[in-house]
Amino acid sequence: MEKKKKITAVIPCYNEEAVIELFYKEICRAAGCLAARADFEFMFVNDGSSDRTLEKMRALRKKDKRVCFLSFSRNFGKEAAMYAGLEHATGDYVAVIDADLQHPPALLIPMFDAVTMEGYDSAAAKRITRTGEPKLRSFISKGFYRVFAKLSQIEVVEGEVDYRLMSRTMVNAVLQMSERNRFTKGIFSWVGFQTKWIPYENVERAAGKTKWSFWKLVKYSMEGIIGYSTMPLALVSLIGVLFCICAFIAIIYIVIKTILWGDPIGGWPSLACMILGVSGIQLFSMGILGQYLGKTYLEVKNRPIYVASLVETNEAEEAADGEAEPQRKKQGL
């Protein structure tokens, strides 16, 4: 009889005390539907929560040994939490899923079918509606996907979310991408592998508030563009060439005008506007260069992606028991 596969569900959590127990019930229901074909491990990652999220994780682990968790020393961000979960996952297949129930756990069933029966390396969810999402946020999100597609050579599917199930081979490939400035959607696309897209309708949070403010989303979008495209640098160079051409034409115009008509005093308002405009373009260009330089600076410092203050997994407990056994024998226990 073929041995059952193991699925590790990686669940990043930041101040999710209001929803974590509801999520656990829903994912247990999905795990029950797959019980004949796969065992489950629930890998919660506490991303420096300031509420009772860690306490809830501990309570869940006491009653269910399938529940494992990591706790960060502070808030390192969702990208770091996903990386940590993937790094500690022991399953043959690994799923990344949010705890707020906006990623329906029931989708794990068709995802598992796709990677085990249809030959895909990954099955990922994409939203076909944005019900309940502010219109401005939806507009900016759609605009980002279009801009990103034009600026980079990485394919990001409009409406895709972080929710996906991956084979162990793909997970290992993702873990090799150990950069500090992480844009996971880009990483999933960059490593390749065949992916089946599973559409679903947007679901509102079951409880609590979203942790993604407008400016956090803008910053995250900039991370993606800077991390996977050098096109902004090329655009800055092109703007510089265009301004040089314009300046050369303007110089010729001013020289000819002065020779023919004189007028040494007039034109200072237009000159002031030109100076301000060119200065603005220069500062904008320096800002883009600074962004790339700053990211490079952070990468070469080679700091860890996260720091875990607490790790409670079955693997860690077994390792601790293995180290403790020789000590018991020495002490005659």
ZAGUMAR-809404 format. One record per residue: y negated, x, z of N, C-alpha, C, O in turn. Coordinates in steps of 0.1 Angstrom, whole numbers, padded with zeros to 4 digits, always signed. Layout:
YXZYXZYXZYXZ
...
% end
This chain:
+0012+0009+0000+0000+0000+0000-0013+0009+0000-0013+0018+0008
-0022+0005-0009-0034+0013-0010-0043+0012+0003-0045+0001+0008
-0047+0023+0008-0056+0024+0020-0069+0017+0017-0075+0018+0006
-0074+0009+0027-0086+0002+0025-0098+0012+0025-0098+0022+0032
-0108+0009+0017-0120+0017+0016-0129+0014+0028-0127+0004+0035
-0138+0023+0030-0148+0021+0041-0162+0020+0036-0166+0029+0028
-0169+0010+0040-0183+0009+0036-0192+0012+0048-0190+0006+0059
-0202+0020+0046-0212+0023+0057-0225+0016+0052-0230+0019+0041
-0230+0007+0061-0243+0000+0058-0254+0008+0066-0254+0007+0078
-0263+0014+0059-0274+0021+0065-0286+0012+0066-0290+0006+0057
-0291+0010+0079-0301+0000+0082-0313+0006+0088-0312+0008+0101
-0323+0010+0081-0336+0015+0087-0343+0004+0096-0344-0007+0091
-0347+0008+0108-0353-0002+0116-0366+0004+0123-0366+0015+0128
-0377-0004+0122-0389+0000+0129-0395-0013+0135-0400-0022+0128
-0394-0014+0148-0399-0026+0155-0393-0038+0150-0400-0048+0146
-0379-0039+0150-0372-0050+0145-0364-0058+0156-0354-0064+0153
-0369-0058+0168-0362-0064+0179-0361-0079+0177-0351-0085+0182
-0370-0085+0170-0370-0100+0168-0359-0104+0158-0355-0116+0158
-0354-0095+0149-0345-0099+0139-0332-0092+0139-0323-0096+0131
-0331-0081+0146-0319-0073+0145-0306-0080+0149-0295-0078+0142
-0306-0089+0158-0294-0097+0162-0290-0107+0151-0278-0109+0148
-0300-0113+0145-0298-0122+0134-0292-0115+0122-0283-0120+0116
-0297-0103+0119-0292-0095+0109-0277-0091+0111-0269-0092+0102
-0274-0087+0124-0261-0083+0127-0251-0095+0124-0240-0092+0119
-0255-0107+0128-0246-0118+0125-0243-0120+0111-0232-0123+0106
-0254-0119+0103-0253-0121+0088-0244-0110+0081-0236-0113+0073
-0246-0098+0085-0239-0087+0079-0224-0087+0084-0215-0083+0076
-0222-0092+0096-0208-0094+0100-0201-0105+0092-0189-0104+0090
-0208-0115+0088-0203-0126+0080-0199-0120+0066-0188-0123+0061
-0208-0111+0061-0204-0105+0048-0192-0096+0049-0184-0095+0040
-0192-0088+0060-0181-0079+0063-0168-0087+0064-0157-0082+0060
-0169-0099+0070-0157-0107+0072-0151-0111+0058-0139-0112+0056
-0160-0114+0049-0155-0118+0035-0148-0106+0028-0140-0108+0019
-0152-0094+0032-0146-0082+0025-0135-0075+0034-0130-0065+0031
-0132-0082+0045-0123-0076+0055-0109-0072+0050-0104-0061+0054
-0104-0079+0040-0091-0076+0034-0091-0064+0025-0081-0058+0022
-0103-0060+0021-0105-0049+0011-0112-0037+0016-0111-0026+0011
-0120-0039+0027-0128-0027+0032-0131-0028+0047-0133-0039+0052
-0131-0017+0053-0136-0016+0067-0151-0013+0067-0156-0008+0057
-0158-0016+0077-0172-0015+0078-0177-0006+0089-0170-0005+0100
-0188+0001+0087-0195+0008+0097-0210+0005+0095-0215+0005+0084
-0216+0001+0106-0231-0003+0106-0239+0008+0112-0239+0010+0124
-0246+0015+0103-0254+0027+0108-0269+0023+0109-0276+0024+0099
-0273+0019+0121-0287+0016+0123-0295+0029+0126-0290+0038+0132
-0307+0029+0121-0316+0041+0123-0329+0036+0129-0337+0029+0122
-0331+0040+0141-0343+0036+0148-0354+0046+0145-0354+0057+0150
-0364+0041+0137-0375+0050+0132-0386+0050+0142-0398+0047+0138
-0384+0055+0154-0394+0056+0164-0401+0043+0168-0413+0042+0170
-0393+0032+0170-0398+0019+0173-0404+0019+0187-0400+0027+0196
-0415+0011+0189-0422+0010+0202-0418-0002+0210-0422-0005+0221
-0409-0010+0204-0404-0023+0211-0390-0020+0216-0386-0009+0219
-0382-0031+0217-0369-0030+0223-0358-0029+0212-0346-0032+0215
-0361-0023+0201-0351-0022+0190-0340-0013+0194-0328-0016+0192
-0343-0001+0201-0332+0008+0205-0323+0001+0215-0311+0003+0215
-0329-0007+0224-0321-0014+0235-0312-0024+0228-0300-0025+0232
-0316-0030+0218-0308-0040+0211-0296-0033+0204-0285-0038+0203
-0299-0021+0198-0289-0013+0191-0278-0009+0201-0266-0010+0198
-0282-0005+0213-0272-0001+0223-0263-0013+0227-0251-0011+0229
-0270-0025+0229-0262-0036+0232-0252-0040+0222-0240-0044+0225
-0256-0039+0209-0246-0042+0198-0235-0032+0198-0223-0036+0196
-0237-0019+0201-0227-0009+0201-0217-0011+0212-0205-0009+0210
-0222-0016+0223-0213-0019+0235-0202-0029+0231-0191-0029+0236
-0206-0039+0223-0196-0050+0220-0189-0048+0206-0180-0055+0203
-0194-0038+0198-0188-0036+0185-0189-0021+0182-0200-0016+0179
-0177-0014+0182-0177+0000+0179-0180+0003+0164-0181+0015+0160
-0180-0007+0156-0185-0004+0142-0199-0001+0141-0204+0005+0131
-0207-0005+0151-0221-0002+0152-0224+0012+0157-0219+0016+0168
-0231+0019+0149-0235+0033+0152-0250+0033+0151-0256+0025+0144
-0256+0043+0157-0271+0044+0155-0276+0058+0158-0271+0066+0165
-0288+0060+0151-0295+0072+0153-0309+0068+0158-0314+0057+0155
-0315+0076+0167-0329+0073+0171-0338+0085+0169-0335+0096+0174
-0349+0083+0162-0358+0094+0159-0367+0097+0171-0369+0088+0180
-0372+0109+0172-0381+0113+0183-0394+0106+0182-0402+0105+0192
-0398+0102+0169-0410+0095+0167-0409+0088+0153-0398+0088+0147
-0419+0081+0149-0418+0074+0136-0420+0085+0124-0431+0091+0123
-0409+0086+0116-0410+0095+0105-0411+0087+0092-0412+0094+0081
-0409+0074+0092-0411+0066+0080-0397+0062+0074-0387+0068+0078
-0397+0051+0066-0385+0045+0061-0377+0055+0052-0365+0055+0053
-0384+0063+0045-0377+0073+0036-0369+0082+0044-0357+0085+0040
-0374+0088+0055-0367+0097+0063-0355+0089+0070-0344+0095+0072
-0357+0077+0074-0347+0069+0080-0335+0067+0070-0323+0068+0074
-0338+0064+0058-0327+0062+0048-0320+0075+0046-0307+0075+0045
-0327+0086+0045-0320+0099+0043-0311+0102+0055-0300+0107+0053
-0316+0100+0067-0308+0103+0079-0295+0094+0079-0284+0099+0083
-0297+0081+0076-0285+0072+0075-0275+0077+0065-0263+0077+0068
-0279+0081+0053-0270+0086+0043-0263+0099+0048-0252+0101+0045
-0271+0107+0055-0265+0120+0059-0254+0118+0070-0245+0126+0070
-0255+0107+0078-0245+0105+0089-0235+0095+0085-0225+0092+0092
-0236+0089+0073-0226+0078+0069-0213+0085+0066-0212+0096+0060
-0202+0078+0070-0189+0084+0068-0181+0075+0058-0169+0078+0055
-0187+0065+0052-0179+0056+0043-0176+0062+0029-0183+0071+0025
-0166+0056+0023-0164+0059+0009-0175+0053+0000-0178+0059-0011
-0181+0043+0005-0192+0037-0002-0203+0035+0008-0201+0032+0020
-0216+0036+0004-0227+0035+0014-0237+0025+0008-0242+0026-0004
-0241+0016+0016-0252+0006+0013-0264+0009+0020-0264+0013+0032
-0276+0007+0014-0289+0008+0021-0294-0006+0021-0296-0012+0010
-0298-0011+0033-0302-0025+0034-0312-0027+0045-0311-0020+0056
-0322-0035+0043-0333-0037+0053-0327-0047+0064-0319-0055+0061
-0333-0045+0076-0329-0054+0087-0336-0067+0088-0332-0076+0096
-0346-0069+0080-0354-0081+0081-0349-0093+0074-0355-0104+0073
-0336-0092+0068-0329-0102+0060-0336-0106+0047-0333-0116+0041
-0346-0098+0043-0351-0100+0029-0341-0095+0019-0342-0098+0007
-0332-0086+0023-0321-0082+0015-0308-0090+0020-0302-0086+0030
-0304-0100+0012-0293-0109+0017-0280-0101+0018-0276-0095+0008
-0274-0100+0030-0262-0092+0032-0250-0098+0023-0241-0090+0020
-0251-0111+0019-0240-0116+0011-0239-0109-0003-0229-0110-0009
-0250-0103-0007-0250-0096-0020-0240-0084-0020-0237-0078-0030
-0236-0079-0008-0227-0068-0007-0214-0071-0014-0207-0062-0018
-0210-0084-0014-0197-0088-0021-0197-0085-0036-0188-0078-0040
-0207-0090-0043-0207-0087-0058-0210-0072-0060-0206-0066-0070
-0218-0066-0051-0220-0051-0052-0207-0044-0051-0205-0034-0059
-0199-0047-0041-0186-0040-0039-0177-0043-0051-0170-0034-0056
-0177-0055-0057-0169-0058-0069-0173-0049-0080-0165-0044-0088
-0187-0047-0082-0192-0039-0093-0187-0024-0092-0184-0018-0102
-0187-0018-0080-0184-0004-0079-0169-0002-0078-0164+0010-0081
-0161-0012-0074-0147-0010-0073-0139-0015-0084-0128-0010-0087
-0144-0026-0091-0136-0032-0101-0142-0031-0115-0135-0032-0125
-0155-0028-0116-0162-0028-0129-0166-0014-0134-0171-0012-0144
-0163-0004-0125-0165+0010-0130-0179+0016-0128-0182+0026-0133
-0188+0008-0120-0201+0013-0118-0201+0023-0106-0193+0022-0097
-0211+0032-0106-0213+0041-0095-0222+0035-0084-0222+0039-0073
-0230+0026-0088-0240+0020-0079-0242+0005-0084-0242+0002-0095
-0245-0003-0074-0249-0017-0076-0262-0019-0068-0262-0017-0056
-0273-0023-0075-0286-0024-0069-0292-0038-0071-0289-0045-0081
-0300-0042-0061-0306-0056-0062-0320-0055-0068-0327-0045-0066
-0324-0065-0076-0338-0066-0081-0342-0080-0079-0335-0089-0082
-0355-0081-0075-0361-0094-0073-0365-0100-0086-0372-0093-0094
-0362-0113-0088-0367-0120-0100-0378-0129-0097-0385-0134-0106
-0381-0131-0084-0392-0139-0080-0399-0132-0069-0393-0123-0063
-0411-0135-0066-0419-0129-0055-0424-0140-0046-0436-0140-0041
-0416-0150-0043-0420-0162-0035-0424-0157-0021-0417-0149-0015
-0436-0162-0016-0440-0159-0003-0448-0146-0002-0453-0142+0009
-0449-0138-0013-0457-0126-0013-0471-0128-0018-0473-0136-0027
-0481-0122-0011-0495-0124-0016-0496-0120-0030-0490-0111-0035
-0505-0128-0037-0507-0126-0052-0512-0112-0055-0508-0106-0065
-0522-0107-0047-0527-0094-0050-0517-0083-0049-0516-0074-0057
-0508-0084-0039-0497-0075-0037-0488-0075-0049-0483-0065-0053
-0485-0087-0053-0475-0088-0065-0482-0082-0077-0475-0075-0085
-0495-0085-0079-0502-0080-0091-0502-0064-0091-0499-0058-0101
-0505-0058-0079-0505-0044-0078-0491-0038-0080-0490-0027-0086
-0481-0045-0075-0468-0040-0076-0463-0039-0090-0457-0030-0095
-0466-0050-0098-0462-0050-0112-0470-0040-0120-0464-0033-0128
-0483-0038-0116-0491-0028-0123-0485-0014-0120-0485-0005-0129
-0481-0011-0108-0475+0002-0105-0463+0005-0113-0462+0016-0119
-0454-0005-0115-0442-0002-0123-0446+0001-0137-0439+0010-0144
-0456-0006-0143-0460-0003-0157-0466+0011-0158-0463+0019-0167
-0475+0015-0148-0481+0028-0148-0471+0039-0146-0471+0049-0153
-0462+0037-0137-0452+0047-0134-0443+0049-0146-0439+0061-0149
-0440+0039-0153-0431+0040-0165-0438+0048-0176-0431+0056-0183
-0451+0047-0177-0459+0054-0187-0461+0069-0183-0462+0078-0191
-0463+0071-0170-0467+0085-0165-0455+0094-0163-0456+0106-0163
-0443+0088-0160-0432+0096-0157-0420+0094-0167-0421+0084-0174
-0411+0102-0166-0399+0101-0175-0387+0095-0167-0376+0095-0171
-0390+0090-0155-0381+0083-0146-0381+0068-0148-0392+0062-0148
-0370+0062-0150-0369+0048-0152-0369+0040-0139-0359+0042-0131
-0379+0032-0136-0378+0024-0124-0379+0010-0129-0388+0006-0135
-0369+0002-0125-0368-0012-0129-0378-0021-0122-0378-0020-0109
-0385-0029-0129-0395-0038-0122-0387-0048-0113-0378-0054-0117
-0392-0049-0101-0385-0058-0091-0374-0051-0083-0369-0058-0074
-0371-0039-0086-0360-0032-0078-0365-0030-0064-0376-0027-0061
-0355-0031-0055-0358-0028-0041-0348-0017-0036-0340-0012-0044
-0349-0013-0024-0341-0002-0019-0326-0006-0016-0318+0003-0014
-0324-0019-0017-0310-0024-0014-0301-0021-0025-0302-0025-0037
-0290-0013-0022-0280-0009-0031-0268-0004-0024-0268+0000-0013
-0257-0005-0032-0244+0001-0027-0240+0012-0036-0240+0010-0049
-0237+0024-0031-0234+0036-0039-0220+0042-0036-0215+0040-0025
-0215+0048-0046-0202+0056-0044-0205+0068-0036-0217+0073-0035
-0195+0074-0030-0197+0087-0022-0202+0098-0031-0210+0106-0027
-0198+0098-0044-0203+0108-0053-0218+0107-0055-0225+0118-0055
-0223+0095-0057-0238+0093-0058-0245+0097-0045-0256+0103-0046
-0239+0093-0034-0246+0096-0021-0247+0111-0019-0258+0116-0015
-0237+0118-0023-0238+0133-0021-0248+0139-0031-0255+0148-0027
-0250+0133-0042-0260+0137-0052-0274+0135-0046-0283+0143-0047
-0276+0123-0040-0289+0119-0034-0292+0129-0023-0304+0133-0021
-0282+0132-0015-0285+0141-0003-0289+0155-0007-0295+0163+0000
-0285+0159-0020-0289+0172-0025-0304+0173-0027-0310+0183-0028
-0310+0161-0029-0325+0160-0032-0332+0160-0018-0335+0149-0012
-0334+0171-0013-0339+0173+0001-0354+0175+0003-0358+0181+0013
-0361+0170-0007-0376+0172-0006-0382+0164+0005-0376+0154+0009
-0393+0169+0011-0399+0162+0023-0407+0150+0018-0407+0140+0026
-0414+0151+0007-0422+0139+0002-0412+0131-0007-0411+0133-0019
-0406+0121+0000-0395+0114-0007-0400+0100-0013-0408+0093-0007
-0395+0098-0025-0397+0085-0032-0383+0081-0036-0379+0084-0047
-0376+0073-0028-0362+0071-0030-0359+0064-0043-0349+0066-0049
-0368+0054-0047-0365+0048-0060-0364+0058-0071-0356+0057-0080
-0373+0067-0071-0373+0078-0081-0361+0087-0080-0355+0091-0090
-0357+0090-0067-0345+0098-0065-0333+0091-0071-0324+0097-0077
-0331+0078-0068-0319+0071-0073-0319+0071-0088-0308+0073-0094
-0330+0070-0094-0331+0071-0109-0328+0085-0114-0321+0086-0124
-0334+0095-0107-0333+0109-0112-0319+0114-0112-0315+0121-0121
-0311+0110-0102-0297+0116-0101-0288+0109-0111-0277+0114-0114
-0293+0098-0117-0285+0092-0128-0274+0083-0122-0277+0075-0113
-0262+0083-0128-0251+0074-0125-0253+0060-0130-0265+0055-0132
-0242+0053-0134-0243+0040-0139-0246+0030-0128-0239+0030-0118
-0256+0021-0130-0260+0012-0120-0260-0002-0126-0265-0005-0137
-0254-0011-0119-0254-0026-0122-0265-0032-0114-0266-0031-0102
-0274-0040-0121-0285-0046-0114-0281-0061-0112-0277-0068-0120
-0283-0065-0099-0279-0078-0094-0292-0085-0091-0298-0082-0081
-0296-0096-0099-0308-0103-0096-0307-0112-0084-0296-0118-0081
-0318-0114-0077-0318-0124-0066-0332-0128-0064-0342-0122-0068
-0334-0140-0058-0347-0146-0055-0352-0140-0042-0345-0138-0032
-0365-0137-0042-0372-0132-0030-0370-0140-0018-0371-0153-0019
-0367-0134-0007-0365-0141+0006-0375-0136+0016-0378-0124+0017
-0381-0145+0023-0391-0141+0033-0384-0136+0045-0373-0139+0048
-0392-0128+0053-0386-0122+0066-0381-0133+0075-0387-0144+0076
-0370-0130+0081-0364-0140+0091-0372-0141+0103-0373-0152+0110
-0378-0130+0107-0387-0130+0119-0395-0117+0119-0392-0108+0112
-0405-0116+0128-0413-0105+0129-0423-0104+0117-0425-0113+0109
-0430-0092+0117-0441-0090+0107-0437-0078+0098-0430-0069+0102
-0442-0078+0086-0439-0067+0076-0446-0055+0082-0457-0055+0087
-0440-0043+0079-0446-0030+0084-0453-0024+0072-0459-0013+0074
-0453-0030+0060-0460-0024+0049-0473-0031+0046-0474-0042+0041
-0484-0024+0051-0497-0029+0048-0501-0025+0034-0494-0018+0027
-0512-0031+0029-0517-0028+0016-0519-0013+0013-0514-0008+0003
-0525-0007+0022-0528+0008+0020-0515+0016+0021-0515+0027+0014
-0506+0012+0029-0493+0019+0029-0486+0018+0016-0480+0028+0011
-0487+0007+0010-0480+0005-0003-0488+0013-0014-0481+0019-0023
-0501+0014-0013-0509+0022-0023-0505+0037-0021-0503+0044-0031
-0504+0041-0008-0500+0055-0006-0486+0058-0011-0483+0069-0016
-0477+0049-0009-0463+0050-0013-0462+0051-0028-0455+0059-0034
-0471+0043-0035-0471+0044-0050-0476+0057-0054-0471+0063-0064
-0487+0063-0048-0492+0076-0051-0481+0087-0049-0480+0096-0057
-0473+0085-0038-0462+0095-0036-0453+0095-0048-0448+0106-0053
-0450+0083-0053-0440+0082-0065-0446+0089-0077-0439+0096-0084
-0459+0086-0080-0465+0091-0092-0466+0107-0091-0463+0114-0101
-0471+0112-0080-0473+0126-0078-0459+0133-0078-0458+0144-0083
-0449+0127-0072-0436+0133-0070-0428+0134-0083-0420+0142-0084
-0431+0125-0093-0423+0124-0104-0430+0125-0118-0425+0121-0128
-0443+0129-0117-0450+0130-0129-0461+0141-0128-0468+0141-0118
-0463+0149-0138-0474+0158-0139-0485+0153-0149-0494+0160-0152
-0483+0141-0153-0492+0135-0163-0507+0135-0158-0516+0137-0166
-0509+0132-0145-0523+0132-0140-0530+0145-0142-0542+0146-0145
-0522+0156-0141-0528+0170-0143-0531+0171-0158-0542+0177-0161
-0523+0166-0167-0526+0167-0181-0538+0159-0185-0546+0163-0193
-0539+0147-0178-0551+0138-0181-0564+0145-0176-0574+0144-0183
-0563+0152-0165-0575+0159-0160-0579+0170-0170-0591+0172-0173
-0569+0177-0175-0572+0188-0186-0578+0181-0198-0588+0187-0204
-0573+0170-0202-0578+0163-0214-0593+0158-0212-0601+0160-0220
-0595+0153-0200-0609+0149-0196-0619+0161-0197-0630+0160-0202
-0614+0172-0192-0622+0184-0192-0626+0188-0206-0637+0192-0209
-0616+0188-0216-0618+0191-0230-0628+0182-0236-0637+0186-0243
-0626+0168-0233-0636+0158-0239-0650+0161-0234-0659+0159-0242
-0652+0164-0221-0665+0166-0216-0671+0179-0222-0683+0180-0224
-0663+0189-0225-0668+0201-0231-0673+0198-0245-0684+0203-0250
-0666+0190-0252-0670+0185-0266-0683+0178-0265-0692+0180-0273
-0683+0168-0256-0695+0160-0254-0708+0169-0251-0718+0167-0256
-0705+0179-0242-0716+0188-0238-0721+0196-0250-0733+0198-0252
-0712+0200-0258-0715+0208-0270-0723+0200-0280-0733+0205-0285
-0719+0188-0282-0727+0179-0291-0740+0176-0285-0750+0175-0293
-0741+0174-0272-0754+0171-0266-0764+0182-0267-0776+0181-0269
-0758+0195-0266-0767+0207-0267-0773+0208-0281-0785+0210-0283
-0764+0205-0291-0769+0206-0305-0780+0195-0307-0790+0198-0314
-0777+0183-0302-0787+0172-0303-0801+0176-0297-0811+0174-0303
-0800+0181-0284-0812+0185-0277-0820+0196-0284-0832+0195-0285
-0813+0206-0289-0820+0217-0297-0827+0212-0309-0838+0215-0312
-0820+0204-0317-0825+0198-0329-0837+0189-0326-0848+0190-0333
-0836+0181-0316-0846+0171-0312-0859+0179-0308-0870+0175-0311
-0857+0190-0300-0868+0198-0295-0875+0205-0306-0888+0205-0307
-0868+0210-0316-0874+0217-0327-0882+0208-0336-0893+0211-0341
-0877+0196-0338-0883+0186-0347-0894+0178-0340-0905+0177-0346
-0892+0174-0328-0902+0165-0322-0908+0170-0309-0917+0164-0303
-0903+0181-0304-0908+0186-0291-0903+0178-0280-0890+0178-0278
-0911+0172-0271-0907+0164-0260-0900+0172-0249-0888+0169-0247
-0906+0182-0243-0899+0190-0233-0898+0184-0220-0889+0188-0212
-0905+0173-0217-0905+0167-0204-0896+0155-0203-0889+0153-0193
-0896+0146-0213-0889+0134-0213-0873+0136-0212-0868+0146-0215
-0867+0126-0207-0852+0126-0206-0846+0130-0193-0834+0131-0192
-0855+0132-0183-0849+0136-0170-0840+0126-0163-0831+0129-0156
-0843+0112-0165-0834+0102-0159-0820+0103-0165-0810+0103-0158
-0819+0105-0178-0806+0106-0184-0799+0119-0180-0787+0119-0178
-0807+0129-0179-0801+0142-0174-0795+0141-0160-0785+0146-0157
-0803+0134-0151-0798+0132-0137-0785+0124-0137-0776+0127-0130
-0784+0113-0146-0772+0105-0147-0760+0113-0152-0749+0112-0147
-0763+0122-0161-0752+0131-0167-0747+0140-0156-0735+0142-0155
-0756+0146-0149-0752+0155-0138-0743+0148-0128-0733+0153-0124
-0748+0136-0123-0740+0129-0113-0727+0125-0119-0717+0126-0112
-0726+0120-0132-0714+0116-0138-0704+0128-0139-0692+0126-0135
-0709+0139-0144-0700+0151-0145-0695+0156-0131-0684+0160-0130
-0704+0156-0122-0700+0160-0108-0689+0151-0103-0680+0155-0096
-0691+0138-0105-0681+0128-0100-0667+0131-0107-0657+0131-0100
-0667+0134-0120-0655+0137-0127-0649+0150-0121-0636+0151-0120
-0657+0160-0118-0652+0172-0113-0645+0170-0099-0635+0175-0096
-0652+0162-0091-0646+0159-0077-0633+0152-0079-0624+0154-0071
-0633+0142-0088-0621+0134-0090-0609+0143-0095-0598+0142-0090
-0612+0152-0104-0602+0162-0109-0597+0171-0098-0585+0174-0097
-0607+0176-0089-0603+0184-0078-0594+0177-0068-0585+0182-0062
-0597+0164-0067-0589+0156-0058-0575+0155-0062-0565+0155-0054
-0573+0153-0076-0559+0152-0081-0552+0165-0079-0540+0166-0075
-0559+0176-0082-0553+0189-0080-0550+0192-0065-0539+0198-0062
-0558+0187-0057-0556+0188-0042-0544+0181-0038-0536+0185-0029
-0541+0169-0043-0529+0161-0040-0517+0169-0043-0508+0170-0035
-0516+0175-0055-0504+0182-0059-0503+0195-0050-0492+0199-0046
-0514+0201-0048-0514+0214-0039-0510+0210-0025-0502+0218-0019
-0514+0199-0020-0511+0195-0006-0496+0192-0005-0489+0196+0005
-0490+0185-0015-0476+0182-0015-0468+0195-0016-0458+0196-0009
-0472+0205-0024-0466+0217-0025-0466+0225-0011-0456+0231-0007
-0477+0224-0005-0479+0230+0008-0469+0225+0019-0463+0232+0026
-0468+0211+0019-0459+0205+0028-0444+0209+0025-0436+0210+0034
-0441+0210+0012-0427+0214+0008-0424+0228+0013-0413+0230+0018
-0433+0237+0010-0429+0251+0013-0429+0254+0028-0423+0264+0032
-0434+0246+0036-0433+0247+0051-0419+0245+0055-0415+0250+0066
-0411+0237+0047-0397+0235+0050-0394+0229+0063-0384+0233+0070
-0402+0220+0068-0400+0213+0080-0388+0203+0078-0386+0199+0067
-0381+0200+0089-0370+0190+0088-0376+0176+0084-0387+0173+0087
-0368+0168+0076-0372+0155+0072-0373+0146+0084-0382+0137+0084
-0365+0148+0094-0366+0139+0106-0361+0147+0118-0354+0158+0116
-0364+0142+0130-0358+0148+0142-0352+0137+0150-0359+0127+0154
-0339+0138+0153-0332+0127+0160-0331+0131+0175-0326+0141+0178
-0336+0122+0183-0335+0124+0198-0322+0118+0204-0318+0122+0215
-0315+0110+0196-0303+0104+0201-0294+0100+0189-0298+0094+0180
-0281+0104+0190-0271+0100+0180-0259+0094+0187-0253+0101+0195
-0256+0082+0184-0244+0075+0189-0236+0070+0177-0238+0059+0172
-0226+0078+0173-0217+0074+0162-0203+0077+0167-0201+0085+0176
-0193+0071+0161-0179+0074+0164-0175+0088+0162-0168+0094+0170
-0181+0094+0151-0178+0108+0148-0184+0117+0159-0177+0127+0162
-0196+0114+0164-0202+0123+0174-0194+0121+0187-0192+0131+0194
-0189+0109+0190-0181+0108+0203-0168+0115+0202-0164+0121+0212
-0162+0115+0190-0149+0122+0188-0151+0137+0190-0143+0144+0196
-0162+0142+0184-0165+0156+0185-0168+0160+0200-0163+0170+0204
-0175+0151+0207-0178+0154+0221-0165+0154+0229-0163+0162+0238
-0156+0144+0227-0143+0144+0234-0135+0156+0231-0128+0161+0240
-0135+0161+0218-0128+0172+0215-0132+0185+0222-0124+0193+0225
-0145+0186+0224-0151+0197+0232-0148+0196+0247-0146+0206+0253
-0147+0184+0251-0145+0182+0266-0131+0184+0270-0128+0188+0281
-0121+0182+0261-0107+0183+0264-0103+0197+0269-0096+0198+0279
-0107+0208+0263-0104+0221+0268-0109+0224+0282-0103+0231+0290
-0121+0218+0284-0127+0220+0298-0119+0213+0308-0118+0218+0319
-0114+0201+0305-0105+0194+0314-0093+0202+0318-0088+0202+0329
-0087+0208+0307-0075+0216+0309-0077+0228+0318-0069+0232+0326
-0089+0235+0316-0093+0246+0324-0094+0243+0339-0091+0250+0348
-0099+0230+0341-0102+0226+0354-0090+0219+0360-0090+0215+0372
-0078+0219+0352-0066+0213+0358-0067+0198+0359-0059+0192+0367
-0075+0191+0351-0076+0177+0352-0067+0170+0343-0067+0158+0342
% end
